Structure formats: structure tokens, C-alpha cells
Amino acid sequence: MNKQEQHQQRLGVEQLRLTSFRCYDTLALSLDAGLPPVVLTGHNGAGKTNILEAISYLVPGRGLRSARLSDVAKRGIEDNLPQNVGILPVRWAVSARVRTEVGTVNIGTGRCDTSERRQIRIDGQPAKSQSELGNYLSAIWLTPAMDRLFCGDPAARRRFLDRLVQAFDPNHAAITTDYNYALKQWSNLLREGRADPTWLSSLEETIAASGVAIAAARKDIVSRLGIFLSQEKDVPFPTASITLHGLLEDLLDTMPALDVEELFKEKLQQMRHVYADGGSVVGPHTSDFSVKHEEKGMDASLCSTGEQKALLISIILAQTRAQMQEKGQSPVLLLDEVSAHLDEHRREVLFELLCELPSQVWMTGTDVSVFTSLTHRAQFFNIENATISLSNVA
């Protein structure tokens, strides 16, 4: 496929509308039909990242910030729902016309009551679950908070890895939710002394089945990425290797999944009394992964911030290539302050690679001059005081 064909077939957001979302009372944005890269510039706090977060709600999961839904609505605003979303009353809403592999689709999502559940409509019809969004679009994001991902909270690394899995399998989000909910119920029963054996056994069945499914999916994505990471010799980004660490992941190296489920279930049963007395239990909620900078033979946690950012980009590029080859679908990329900590050469090569992708790329930055090489190849918007306008780098 030549570049012109890629440009004509890019997948992504054609129109975006926000209502009472973060700093925006309302926002309506129409984009170039060819969907070239989008560059959002403006001062810190102007509302750039909020737009990326809104787009992240067009795919399964908790969004770019993993925020509580009650924290997303603009404060002090009487909420009104866009006509094409069709769910009332609403606290906040995101609606979009999206170009997908199966054609143009209208997606509406938002919080409509006091619960922490998102309402979703696809072409005006209620979606049964968030995973349905994954049939139309996938998205991956990088944010400044992830620049030190490899030496920060293990929970953040697990969320990052699970987002990569979700891009391949939209049902992964639902499986993770089932696991966390069952584990929380199991924990509460034991902590509160309400240890009904039948109820506990039922929860342990769910925890074991979903827990092993999560571990197996993580192992699968690491294996897939390993193939494409080893091919990144021709770009100025370091070669990354990923190693999983976890009880279930280790067991799956030597045992069939069903046997690991039984073993995990037995372990949960054995841990009932220990957990009730304040002990802990291991599972995919305690697993972790590490990344190695292959050229330097160094763990990523010991690398500079710039090298860690470059390693993250290597992983994102490998994920994108894997999806393109194995699913025929490229994810939309949401890259917040992507140029930070990158030298000029890496930055320019990255821009070239992003322009060649068959899906939309959104980038933010405070300095529009950083994106000068994208003049005439990207759509530029300036954001100031939650107001967006067309921009020009010339």
C-alpha cells in the first residue's frame, strides 16, 4: 500500500463532540476526511490532554487517566446530552463519528446517573458491554506520567500491559473486571467473617478461571511483541525485551491452563483462614513485568528518562505493527507530550513513522515549532482556555 492509499484509508475520529467533559462546556471538532495526524498545541492546563482522554473513552476500559466517572464531568455545569447519543439524563458525554474497518460508526458514551458505569450507544443502539467498542476501534496511549513507568507503581505497569492485550482482545477488559469484582467480594466475605463455603467456592471458581485467562493473555501479548521488538533494528529506538513475573505466569510455562486453574483454586481455598487473619494472596493483581534495554544490557528502571521514553515508544510501535499484521487493524495512537525527552533525530524519525500508519495519530505539545516538519502533513489546532481553533505552523 502506498502512502496515498494509506492516507485515504486511515481509521480514526472524523467528528468529536464533548458535553460537560473536564474543562469543556461543549466542544465540536470536525477533522480532515483523510485523517492525517492531529497536533494539539497550547499552554499547560489549556485542555489538550482532556481531548485525548475523551477519545480514549471510545474504546473499552477506564480511559487515559483511569479516572472515576464522577470526576470527569465539568464542575458547576448543568449537563445536556448531544442529540445523537440518545441517553438521558447525562452528567457528561462524548460522541464521535468514527471511521472503522467496517465503515463509519457513531459512538456515544457518558455517565448518566450516580453510578460508576458508562452508558454506551453504537449507531443509536445501546451496547451490551464496553467490549463491543473494541469491534470498531482500538487505541493506545502514552502520557508524561508513563515516562518513568518502569520504575514506578507495578499497578501502572499492569494497566499498561492490559491495555495492550485489550487492543488485541476487547473481552480482556470484561475478564479483568470479573476477576477484580470476584476477588473483592471474596476478600470482603473473609475479612467480615461471613465465610459461607458455597459462596466462597463459587467466587473462587470465577477468580481462578478469570485469573488464569488474564495471565495467559498477558503471556501471549508479550510473546507477540517479542517478535516485532526484535525487528526494530532499523530505527533509532532501543530494542526492548519484556519479562513477566508472576505465580500464574510461571505455572503456565510448565502446566496446561486447566491444571493451573485447579491449582489456583486450591490455593485460594487453603488461604481462606490466612487471608481472614490479615494475610495476602497472589494472582494477576500482584504480577509485574520488567523491560530490558538490549543494546545496553540494562534494566529499563536504571535507564535515563529519555531512554525509558524511547523504550516505551519501541513497545508501542511493536504493538502497532503486530496489530496491523495479525488483525489487519492499526490502533489509534494518543501521544501526550510525545516529544518530551526525545532528541531531535528520534523525534523526526518518529514523526515519519507515525505519518505512514494507516490509523489516526493524536499528539500534544506546548511548543508548536517542535512539529514544524509535519507542516502540510498534519492537522494543527491550538487550544486556549478550553477553546479550540485551527492553527498554522508556517
Secondary structure, 3 states (H helix, E strand, C coil): CCHHHHHHHCEEEEEEEEEEECCEEEEEEECCCCCCCEEEECCCCCCHHHHHHHHHCCCCCCCCCCCCHHHCECCCCCCCCCCCCCCCCCCEEEEEEEEECCEEEEEEEEECCCCCCCEEEECCEECCCHHHHHHCCCEEEECHHHCCHHHCCHHHHHHHHHHHHHHHCCHHHHHHHHHHHHHHHHHHHHHCCCCCHHHHHHHHHHHHHHHHHHHHHHHHHHHHHHHHHCCHHHCCCCCEEEEEECHHHHHCCCCCHHHHHHHHHHHHHHCHHHHHCCCCCCCCCCCEEEEEECCCCEEHHHCCHHHHHHHHHHHHHHHHHHHHHHCCCCCEEEECCCCCCCCHHHHHHHHHHHHCCCECEEEEECCHHHHHHHCCCCEEEEEECCEEEECCCC
